[in-house]
Amino acid sequence: MYDEFFFHLTRTAYTEPGFDQNRIFVGLAYDTKPVRVEFGYLNQYIVRPRDPDNSNHLFSLAFIIKLAPGQKKASAANQAAPAPRR
């Protein structure tokens, strides 16, 4: 579940400053090492200054491909220095 708010900071030809849209997602996810699949309900509410506001009800299916699954980049600070030879 997530909720996103969008705000305009300036005025343009199509928008006014302030609240612009809200996206609410409720769903499930299946996660494996190479890919994550998310599916569920997405509601998108869009404020339109010159037209009636718009509310979209959507079924969402997303595939997130992990380019380097399970790999973490080690920094130089985290690597141990080799022990001196005696």
URDA-V520903 format. One record per helix or strand of 2 or more residues. SS is the DSSP state (h for helix, s for strand). FROM is the first residue (numbers start at 0). TO is the last residue. If there is no record, write none. Layout:
SS;FROM;TO
SS;FROM;TO
This chain:
s;1;7
s;17;30
s;34;45
s;53;64
